[in-house]
Amino acid sequence: MSDEEKSLEVSRNMDVEGTHLLYRLKTDKGRKTLDYDSKRCTGCGICVDVCPTEALELGLIYDIAKGMEIPPVMMVLDKCTFCSMCANLCPISAFKMESEGDFPEDEEYPKLEWDVSFNETCLPCDICMTSCPEDAISVDYDFPKKEEIAPFKEGEEGEIEIDADKCTLCGLCARFCDAFLLLEKDPVPEDPFPFEQLLVDEDLCDYCVLCADLCPEDAITVKGERRGEAPEIKGEAKVDPDKCTVCGWCKIVCPYDAVDISKPFEGELTLIDTNVKKCDPSGCHACFNICPSHLWYVPDDGTNIAARTEMCTYCGACVNACPDDVMKVKRDEVHHSEIPDKPWTSQWKDAIAAISGEVRKRPDMSRTLEAEEEPPRERLDIQLPETDENVMKALKDRMDKARPKLRNVTTRRKWEEKTQRGRGDTDEGSGCGCSQ
């Protein structure tokens, strides 16, 4: 087989590991693995829109939103070219592509661009971390607790007071000293703030004054004996890109404007007035369950449903899940990295245009060959050779005599052993009888 023929050898297979569907491609150039996390996928359908070969199909999103445990997107593996468009253009990284071998570098393909970061005004504190609906934010603190600086001293007298008008409920005092307790509440779109009150257990307070020195808002007043020096607030807030959906809850709740966000899409989420009355959020809840931004809620004014639109990432999952066409999502702009000048450039431009609502231009994959119809072939009469009935009868008689010998296991074994030793003749009484 020539090298050119070998280069055409392609094999595909699929494995399942937990919620991950692993699609693999193997060629003589290397291997590619497309990792699809069906649990993370919201069924927005963007991958289906951008796929150049229509290898991806959107599943029963309404049923999935109601609890059916099936992947939101399925693949026709034989159609997939492993181009990585689904992986690079998925807004929540439900698809990931890994390759090894002689393939173009991943940097040569454009990707969606988005970012969640913390600027210099970040303390840090616990507010964004606790409010995040995807548990995508963690905070690493780097300052000692109160016990390490001033161990608890029983019998101390004093007073402590918290100014609720100044307090931002940042939680630093509770991180520092066990005498403070933050009461948490369930964040909701109308009120995404995660805390409702700061309490002080004065049985655990020895009025060391350090909390008052630590508070960034001067919201704590303490009458007591200062013991030691309050530490400098140090730490770092981090975002896990594999969990973050760029919903913006962190930015909304931060009292210090410390969160900078750029979303992958610009667009608009609107309710269709004629269909809103059909919505039954208490009986359906499909959009609530499927939305990666968790922005849907039932308002107190009696309206069937409402959304905190500034949290929307314009993915469109709610549109796919809603049985009554209650909402509409429009994407005006797609933020992505530069598209390099390559042979596949036009395909990527078409894919990105499809995200904004244009009809996806796809290459002709039919590869249909048309051939002229063959005329009927001329029939040829074939004359069969004549047979001698006497010869045929003699042959039949000999076969009938040989058949019992052939069915005898002992006889056949002796015959086969002699054949293996290169002896073609047989002993008297053990032959097949064909010479008789």
SULZIFEN-V422502 format. One record per residue. N is the residue number from 1. RES is the residue in one letter. PHI is phi in whole degrees, 0 to 359 (999 if undefined). PSI is psi in whole degrees, 0 to 359 (* if undefined). OMEGA is omega as a letter, one per 20 degrees, with the letter a starting at -180 (NA if undefined). Layout:
# SULZIFEN-V422502
n=[N N]
res=[RES RES]
phi=[PHI PHI]
psi=[PSI PSI]
omega=[OMEGA OMEGA]
This chain:
# SULZIFEN-V422502
n=[1 2 3 4 5 6 7 8 9 10 11 12 13 14 15 16 17 18 19 20 21 22 23 24 25 26 27 28 29 30 31 32 33 34 35 36 37 38 39 40 41 42 43 44 45 46 47 48 49 50 51 52 53 54 55 56 57 58 59 60 61 62 63 64 65 66 67 68 69 70 71 72 73 74 75 76 77 78 79 80 81 82 83 84 85 86 87 88 89 90 91 92 93 94 95 96 97 98 99 100 101 102 103 104 105 106 107 108 109 110 111 112 113 114 115 116 117 118 119 120 121 122 123 124 125 126 127 128 129 130 131 132 133 134 135 136 137 138 139 140 141 142 143 144 145 146 147 148 149 150 151 152 153 154 155 156 157 158 159 160 161 162 163 164 165 166 167 168 169 170 171 172 173 174 175 176 177 178 179 180 181 182 183 184 185 186 187 188 189 190 191 192 193 194 195 196 197 198 199 200 201 202 203 204 205 206 207 208 209 210 211 212 213 214 215 216 217 218 219 220 221 222 223 224 225 226 227 228 229 230 231 232 233 234 235 236 237 238 239 240 241 242 243 244 245 246 247 248 249 250 251 252 253 254 255 256 257 258 259 260 261 262 263 264 265 266 267 268 269 270 271 272 273 274 275 276 277 278 279 280 281 282 283 284 285 286 287 288 289 290 291 292 293 294 295 296 297 298 299 300 301 302 303 304 305 306 307 308 309 310 311 312 313 314 315 316 317 318 319 320 321 322 323 324 325 326 327 328 329 330 331 332 333 334 335 336 337 338 339 340 341 342 343 344 345 346 347 348 349 350 351 352 353 354 355 356 357 358 359 360 361 362 363 364 365 366 367 368 369 370 371 372 373 374 375 376 377 378 379 380 381 382 383 384 385 386 387 388 389 390 391 392 393 394 395 396 397 398 399 400 401 402 403 404 405 406 407 408 409 410 411 412 413 414 415 416 417 418 419 420 421 422 423 424 425 426 427 428 429 430 431 432 433 434 435 436]
res=[M S D E E K S L E V S R N M D V E G T H L L Y R L K T D K G R K T L D Y D S K R C T G C G I C V D V C P T E A L E L G L I Y D I A K G M E I P P V M M V L D K C T F C S M C A N L C P I S A F K M E S E G D F P E D E E Y P K L E W D V S F N E T C L P C D I C M T S C P E D A I S V D Y D F P K K E E I A P F K E G E E G E I E I D A D K C T L C G L C A R F C D A F L L L E K D P V P E D P F P F E Q L L V D E D L C D Y C V L C A D L C P E D A I T V K G E R R G E A P E I K G E A K V D P D K C T V C G W C K I V C P Y D A V D I S K P F E G E L T L I D T N V K K C D P S G C H A C F N I C P S H L W Y V P D D G T N I A A R T E M C T Y C G A C V N A C P D D V M K V K R D E V H H S E I P D K P W T S Q W K D A I A A I S G E V R K R P D M S R T L E A E E E P P R E R L D I Q L P E T D E N V M K A L K D R M D K A R P K L R N V T T R R K W E E K T Q R G R G D T D E G S G C G C S Q]
phi=[999 287 299 294 291 298 295 271 286 224 232 230 204 226 234 237 231 64 269 260 258 254 259 236 237 231 228 290 274 156 227 229 232 258 262 248 270 292 284 283 299 259 77 292 84 297 298 295 293 268 300 285 246 56 278 252 231 280 273 275 297 299 294 294 295 271 121 291 269 224 296 294 231 241 242 267 301 294 273 289 258 57 281 77 298 297 289 284 246 281 289 235 57 286 254 221 247 236 221 216 123 271 235 301 298 299 294 281 255 289 227 295 246 209 200 231 217 244 271 290 277 292 293 274 213 264 295 295 298 284 276 301 288 252 51 267 247 232 233 258 268 226 212 287 279 301 298 284 263 221 306 302 240 289 83 285 248 170 220 220 218 245 274 296 287 265 293 262 55 290 89 294 297 290 293 277 227 287 285 261 222 267 274 271 221 283 292 227 305 291 217 282 292 273 240 239 196 247 246 236 267 289 290 257 256 246 55 279 78 295 296 295 289 282 300 287 248 51 267 246 241 229 253 178 262 289 235 93 235 293 285 284 287 226 164 216 267 231 245 271 295 283 247 294 248 59 285 91 302 299 292 293 273 292 281 244 50 267 253 250 229 232 266 289 231 252 182 210 248 227 263 271 305 291 252 301 295 283 293 234 297 287 262 254 64 297 293 301 285 269 293 287 262 54 257 273 203 257 286 283 278 94 296 299 203 210 221 273 296 291 274 290 256 62 281 91 298 297 297 291 273 286 280 240 51 282 233 222 240 239 252 265 214 242 269 213 287 297 266 291 279 228 301 263 304 297 294 290 298 295 295 292 296 294 296 274 108 286 290 293 277 234 291 286 256 289 51 279 253 257 232 293 291 285 290 302 281 289 284 251 275 252 270 281 292 283 242 270 297 296 294 297 293 296 295 295 299 294 295 295 290 282 301 298 296 293 278 279 297 296 298 295 295 298 298 293 295 292 295 294 275 86 260 278 276 234 291 297 89 242 283 277 85 289 271 282]
psi=[130 164 325 321 321 324 344 354 120 133 145 148 167 139 160 126 100 238 4 130 120 111 129 142 133 128 179 346 337 202 149 142 123 112 115 115 99 337 324 329 136 354 32 334 4 321 322 321 325 343 124 343 7 40 345 140 135 135 200 81 321 314 324 318 334 0 358 130 76 155 136 333 135 154 141 98 323 340 338 132 2 45 344 11 318 321 317 339 10 124 344 17 41 336 140 137 131 141 152 133 201 75 158 145 146 332 344 349 142 155 157 143 125 163 141 118 167 129 188 347 356 132 303 177 189 356 305 321 318 331 338 121 346 6 42 353 134 152 124 114 147 59 151 157 166 321 332 336 314 89 149 135 112 154 1 142 151 194 149 139 142 126 105 335 334 328 131 2 41 334 3 322 322 328 325 318 137 353 344 145 122 125 121 158 166 117 140 162 321 331 82 359 134 348 153 341 150 125 157 126 101 347 338 4 132 17 49 350 352 326 323 323 329 327 123 348 6 41 355 131 129 133 113 191 120 125 103 190 134 140 159 138 119 147 178 131 136 150 131 109 339 348 330 136 8 39 331 8 319 320 322 320 342 122 356 9 43 355 126 128 135 126 158 335 149 143 204 135 123 155 141 108 320 342 347 323 341 340 133 80 333 331 341 287 17 314 324 315 328 336 123 346 351 50 355 145 165 114 162 348 6 353 144 316 153 167 145 88 333 347 348 139 1 38 329 7 322 323 318 331 335 126 351 13 51 330 164 137 130 130 120 329 143 121 121 163 171 142 111 159 95 169 333 9 315 325 321 322 319 322 315 324 326 330 327 8 354 154 128 124 129 146 157 112 5 322 41 132 129 133 149 143 131 139 155 138 148 134 133 126 124 125 121 148 150 148 147 118 324 319 317 322 319 321 320 319 317 321 323 323 325 334 316 323 319 332 348 118 318 316 316 322 316 319 315 324 318 325 319 333 2 12 113 336 168 153 157 132 351 1 177 347 8 340 355 *]
omega=[a r a r r a r a a r a r a r r r a r a r a r a r r r r r a a r r r a a r a r r a r a a r r r r a a a a a a r a a r a a a r a r r r r r a r r r a r a r a a r a r r a r r a a a a r a a r r r r a r a r a a r r r a a a r r r r r r a r a a a a r r a j r a a a a a a a a a a a a r r r a a r a r a a r a a r a a a r r r r r r a r r a r r a r a a r a r r r a a a r a r r r r r a r r a r a a a a a r a r a r r a r r a r r a r a r r r a a a a a a a r a r a a r a a a a a r a r r a r a r r a r r a r r a r r a a a a a a a a a a r a r a a a r a a r a r r a a a a a r a r a r a a r a a r a a a r r r a a r r a a a r r a a r a r a a r a r r r r a a r r a a r a r a a r r r r a a r r a r a r a r a r a a a r r r r a a r r r r r r r a r a r r a a a a r r a r a a r r r r a r r a a a r r r r a r r a r r r r r a r r r a a r r a a a a a a a a r a a r r r r r r a a a a r r r r r a r a a a NA]
